[in-house]
Amino acid sequence: MKPIASSIRVQDLDHCGIVAGIIDQMGLVEQINQELGSHPQEIVSAGVAVKAMILNGLGLVSAPLYLFEKFFVGKATEHLLGEGIEPQHLNDDRLGRVLEQLYEAGLTPLFIKVALKAAFKFGVNSDSLHLDSSSFHVHGAYLRKDLPLSQEPAAMFLRNRFANAITHGYSRDHRPDLKQFMVDLMCSGDGDVPLYLRVANGNESDQAIFAELIRQFREQWQCEALFVADAALYGEENIQSLTDLQWLSRVPATLKAAQQLMEQLSEEAFNPAQLTRYHWACVCSTYGEIKQRWLVVESEARKEADLLQLEQKIQQHHQKALHQLKHLEHRNFACAPDAMAAAEDWNKQLRYHRLTQIEVVPLPYYNQPGRPRKGQVPDGIHYRLQGSLTLNQEVVAKARRRAGRFVLATNVLESESLSEDNILCEYKKQQCTERGFRFLKDPMFFTSSVFLKTPERVAALAMVMGLCLLVYTLAQRALRQALARAKQTVNNQLGKPTATPTMRWVFQCFQSIHLVILGELEQIVNLTQEHQRILQFLGAPCQKYYLLV
């Protein structure tokens, strides 16, 4: 007779039940299997493999993909993924084949289909959509595979497009030594939910592609949304191509019209905004021959920082200008007009100062060395400059007026449809895509560097990372909305009540929860009353993994 202890199995569940429950609620496994197909003899379908990758991605371990199989050792794998599925079935060969299938199916269309269905099930509001991009670096050569198009089969060309897209470019990760690819991301203003993801060339320009991405998204997802982007969207060609859509963008500070507007508007022209420590002034514009509203926004917090930075810059330029003036005053000129011309040229180069009290001083010189004799006629005359360095008050006054200000533009002309305060609020929500990229690059969820061998798998992994973000934001949004409806709170990291917890904190709270199996009997241990309370807000799909329904 076997000892009782030998028949007991203890498996880690932790927060993976929450992740699995959200995936089930999305219908992700069934949708992936429908798109990629399945075989009756396969143990792990493509949909289940994707589910396993998301569990790994949100597993709170910094595990590169080649440690994928080891991640599930000791986990409640069969409980989470299905009967008969064990860690050895989730090997790198199966994983690689699924990644290649995802790539062949078309990453962006597939992601949009999944996100569309999930957004519908979770009731995500798509009234405003926020677009941004970021770079992801890779380790490896990823050599180009150029072939003449006439000699390259269509399927091979599809494969090689991304291989050629992994290249050097402007690195937002500050790793110019590594090749990279770009990820374009579009998130909802409601809960930061990603609704669009595209993997692109590592040297691609945002200015050249943002307008086209918005148009492509609109064709695939029919919605009357306000599309929000940063200054990369704003340009004559882009805004002219988006006349049939509603857009909101930041105007580049390098644009002359925007600079003049920020410098010329007085404090009296601004109105207090609903957001504290913000003010705005609204003007009409026809830049690019498109009627639009420009909203000049002034942030008090940013103004304080900009003024401090301005004083530092003025001091730095002053020290540099003094050094240059010293050299200029020791320079010999052949005539007085040459000296004055040099002074004028240098004056134009000064940013915050100007040369005043300019004098040209004649200086006789002698070709023979030593002290000249009394009454000796000089061999010629050099001319040198003398002057004083003073602050250019007009330039500094303009810079101080410009401090803390930026310009937003929209083609929604009626305040009733989009008020000035809502323009500012919608642009502030642009942080949702920035938070999404911080999530994707956080080693706690996935790795910031990609270690896969083939470019196709790199691209597919980027899409899976986007699915991780989709699951994470849907779970966080669902929990926060349930707490708001019930007017309840949960404790945060400091033990204080909050109605807006992060899922990262919730995941950490669910550590050390185990599934204990004794024969046919299953039981969850270490599940506290607080855990059960959180699961009640997340719903039955998550509760079932903790045997609460």
CORBELDA-V212329 format. One record per run of one state. SS is the DSSP state (H for helix, E for strand, - for the rest). FROM is the first residue (numbers start at 0). LEN is the number of residues. Records with the same first field share a line. If there is no record, write none. Layout:
SS->FROM-LEN  FROM-LEN
//
This chain:
-->0-3  12-3  26-1  36-9  57-7  71-3  75-1  81-5  89-2  105-1  122-5  138-10  151-2  165-1  167-12  188-5  200-5  220-5  229-1  233-2  241-4  250-5  264-2  269-1  272-5  285-1  289-2  329-3  333-2  349-3  365-14  391-1  402-2  410-9  428-2  440-9  450-4  486-3  491-5  498-4  509-4  518-2  525-3  538-1  546-3
H->3-4  15-11  27-9  45-12  64-7  76-5  86-3  91-14  106-16  148-3  153-12  205-15  230-3  235-6  255-9  266-3  286-3  299-30  335-14  392-10  419-9  430-10  454-32  502-7  528-10  539-7
E->7-5  74-1  127-11  166-1  179-9  193-7  225-4  245-5  270-2  277-8  291-8  332-1  352-13  379-12  404-6  449-1  489-2  496-2  513-5  520-5
//
